Amino acid sequence: MTVFEDLSNAATSALESVAPSVVRIGRHGGRGCGIVVGDGLVATNAHNVRGEETHVTFAGGREEVGTVAAIDVDGDLVVLRVDTAGIPAVAWSPDPASTGEVVFAVSRSAGGGDRVSFGMISGTERAFRGPRGRRIKGSLEHTAPMPRGSSGGPVVTLAGAVVGLNTNRLGDGFYLAIPTDRDFQDRVASLAAGQERTRRRLGVGLAPAHVSRALRRSVGLDERDGLLVRVVEDDSAAAAAGIRQGDLLVSVNGNPLTNADDLFDALDGAPGEVRVGIVRGTEELEITVRFEADPS
């Protein structure tokens, strides 16, 4: 038997085991794909869903309206409650994907047909931006071609187990997927139970460091690395602490800020309050920002 025949047989087997559990998300074939993760439960990317309800189309064309159980916007993941009519949940791979491993990408087209393509894991521990710009780390990079509208569909091993959830197209034949590891499975379980996943936020709109330096230079102030506050949200932690529009955020708990990722990382690992270093004009300040509850 040739290598091609081996791959063809493996692809057929993977499609038979996984495809019934792959769905289409959105009205008229809409936005993307998803996977059945339990009785009455479907997981997909948060960016595939608008509002509290969305249409879910199953193999054979059956269409139901799904409602959001809970959502993790910054992690680009949502679980929907929908009548799955006994369709089995996908099987998770017991092992993490490794570079060089052959995988298949499975999706459901807007017309209802199955699609399967093969490639390999070309890298791990990649990162991409979630719907609100927050960095999502630890992603899988693979080369299995996917048509538009395939995000939320599974990346499948030769054994027919799901090892990733397709999320982002890099271009030049590369794609990113969220690994469906233990952390992912725990997040799915929490969302299915209705537990929203939140991440700590200051509640500010920021200009990048190079814009901050240029603006300070234009008004005769010394250039400084930091993040310029362009907007402060009402009723936010930043507003309560006294952070103002025009402040330059330069540190959190003594750690310098050179980009937004530095800020997000500092907030994710912080306790119930943080010390934010600020430059306001020529004045150096340190403000304590308190958060009402720990992120879940």
Buried (B, 14 or more C-beta within 10 A) or exposed (E): EEEEEEBEEBBEBBBEBBBBBBBBBBEEBBBBBBBBBBEBBBBBBBBBBEEEEBBBBBBEEEEBEBEBBBBBBBBBBBBBBBBBEEBEBBBBBEEBBEEEBBBBBBBBBBEBEBBBBBBBBBBBEBEBBBBEEBBBEBBBBBBBBBEEBBBBBBBBBBBBBBBBBBBBBEEEEBBBBBBBBEEBEEBBBBBBEEBBBBBBBBBBEBBEBEEBBEBBEEEEBEEBBBBBBBEBEEEBBBBEBEBEEEBBBBBBBEBEBEBBBBBBBBBEEBEEEBBBBBBBEEEEEEBEBEBEEEBE
